[in-house]
Amino acid sequence: MEKNVGSMDRNIRFGAGAVLLIWGLVFKGGFLLTLIGIVLLATAYLNFCPAYKLIGMNTDKK
């Protein structure tokens, strides 16, 4: 997998993902928020976003 998520993008994904994950777990019916949080955390951890790949976007500075 080629990296396509840059450091600023990665930090934003970690922060937003953590907030959404916790928010989704704390409030009832927050399954969708939890799922979105997990996806954001996973893409930040892997430095790869499949959606970016589909549209040819790359925020990683080489």
Backbone bond lengths (Angstrom), bond angles and torsions (degrees), N, CA, C in turn:
res aa  C-N    CA-C-N  psi(-1)  N-CA   C-N-CA  omega(-1)  CA-C   N-CA-C  phi
1 M - - - 1.442 - - 1.524 109.64 -
2 E 1.286 115.76 126.11 1.456 120.83 177.86 1.531 109.36 -83.99
3 K 1.320 116.99 133.68 1.463 120.80 179.34 1.525 109.82 -64.37
4 N 1.330 116.57 134.36 1.454 119.83 175.45 1.533 111.94 -137.22
5 V 1.336 116.50 14.45 1.465 121.86 177.93 1.524 107.77 -118.99
6 G 1.327 116.38 117.86 1.457 121.74 -178.83 1.517 112.74 -78.30
7 S 1.332 116.30 176.01 1.465 121.22 -173.93 1.533 112.77 -66.31
8 M 1.317 118.30 -42.93 1.468 120.67 178.94 1.528 109.84 -65.08
9 D 1.315 116.27 -45.88 1.465 122.82 177.65 1.529 109.76 -58.86
10 R 1.320 115.78 -42.91 1.468 121.91 -179.16 1.533 111.09 -62.82
11 N 1.327 116.78 -45.20 1.463 120.77 179.80 1.527 111.82 -63.39
12 I 1.321 116.41 -40.52 1.465 120.73 177.89 1.523 109.96 -64.62
13 R 1.327 117.16 -42.08 1.468 121.23 178.86 1.529 111.28 -63.72
14 F 1.341 117.48 -41.37 1.469 120.47 177.65 1.531 110.67 -61.16
15 G 1.326 116.18 -47.44 1.465 120.28 -178.78 1.518 112.64 -64.37
16 A 1.326 116.22 -51.15 1.468 120.59 -179.13 1.522 110.84 -64.98
17 G 1.319 116.64 -39.75 1.459 120.80 179.68 1.517 111.99 -63.13
18 A 1.326 116.62 -42.81 1.466 120.64 179.23 1.523 111.02 -64.75
19 V 1.330 116.49 -44.06 1.467 120.62 179.34 1.526 110.61 -62.01
20 L 1.330 117.15 -47.72 1.466 120.35 -178.93 1.523 111.86 -65.74
21 L 1.309 116.90 -38.86 1.465 120.71 178.84 1.531 110.63 -62.19
22 I 1.319 116.45 -49.38 1.467 120.25 -179.93 1.525 110.80 -65.21
23 W 1.330 116.87 -43.94 1.458 121.45 179.85 1.530 110.28 -60.44
24 G 1.313 116.48 -44.23 1.457 121.10 179.43 1.516 113.22 -64.90
25 L 1.325 117.12 -34.08 1.463 120.66 179.72 1.530 112.51 -77.50
26 V 1.326 116.59 -30.77 1.460 120.95 -177.20 1.533 111.78 -77.10
27 F 1.328 117.10 -42.13 1.461 120.78 -175.88 1.518 111.72 -94.96
28 K 1.319 115.08 143.04 1.465 120.43 177.87 1.522 110.02 -63.94
29 G 1.319 116.11 143.54 1.458 120.64 177.99 1.512 113.40 73.61
30 G 1.311 117.27 19.74 1.450 120.67 -177.59 1.517 113.78 -94.17
31 F 1.334 116.97 27.38 1.465 120.65 -177.37 1.525 111.60 -59.16
32 L 1.322 117.17 -44.52 1.464 120.70 -178.32 1.531 110.89 -64.25
33 L 1.323 116.79 -42.57 1.469 119.97 177.73 1.521 111.04 -62.54
34 T 1.331 115.99 -41.29 1.463 120.77 178.00 1.520 110.31 -61.57
35 L 1.312 116.59 -44.34 1.463 121.43 -179.64 1.529 111.41 -63.16
36 I 1.315 116.81 -45.37 1.468 120.73 178.29 1.530 110.18 -62.57
37 G 1.328 117.15 -40.97 1.462 121.30 177.56 1.515 112.05 -60.49
38 I 1.333 116.40 -42.76 1.469 120.94 178.79 1.524 110.72 -63.71
39 V 1.328 116.96 -42.25 1.471 120.78 179.54 1.528 110.15 -63.36
40 L 1.322 117.08 -44.95 1.468 120.03 179.00 1.529 111.62 -62.27
41 L 1.323 116.95 -43.06 1.466 120.17 178.49 1.529 111.34 -64.50
42 A 1.322 116.67 -40.11 1.471 120.39 -179.89 1.523 111.18 -65.48
43 T 1.340 117.33 -44.36 1.464 119.60 -179.54 1.528 110.82 -67.64
44 A 1.329 117.23 -33.12 1.466 120.17 176.53 1.521 110.45 -67.98
45 Y 1.316 116.83 -44.05 1.466 121.63 -179.27 1.530 111.57 -63.94
46 L 1.331 116.39 -41.17 1.467 120.98 -177.32 1.529 113.67 -83.87
47 N 1.338 116.70 -11.55 1.471 121.27 -174.21 1.521 111.63 57.05
48 F 1.301 116.84 30.60 1.463 121.63 -178.09 1.523 109.49 -143.44
49 C 1.335 115.67 131.67 1.457 121.38 177.75 1.528 108.63 -123.77
50 P 1.335 117.73 116.01 1.464 120.44 180.00 1.530 112.75 -60.13
51 A 1.328 117.28 -34.00 1.471 120.31 178.97 1.532 110.16 -65.00
52 Y 1.330 117.18 -40.94 1.459 120.91 176.53 1.530 110.14 -61.02
53 K 1.322 116.28 -41.40 1.468 121.16 179.98 1.530 110.36 -60.39
54 L 1.339 116.62 -43.13 1.466 121.05 -178.91 1.522 112.63 -62.25
55 I 1.335 116.79 -37.94 1.463 119.16 -177.38 1.531 112.74 -97.70
56 G 1.329 116.86 2.16 1.461 121.29 176.88 1.523 114.15 75.58
57 M 1.313 117.12 25.35 1.461 121.49 -179.07 1.526 110.18 -93.80
58 N 1.329 116.09 146.24 1.455 121.29 179.30 1.528 108.39 -149.26
59 T 1.335 117.49 116.68 1.463 121.10 178.84 1.527 111.74 -100.87
60 D 1.323 117.32 2.58 1.462 122.36 179.54 1.518 109.51 -82.97
61 K 1.341 116.22 123.54 1.465 120.51 177.36 1.512 108.26 -84.51
62 K 1.300 116.21 125.58 1.469 120.83 -176.82 1.498 111.18 -97.58
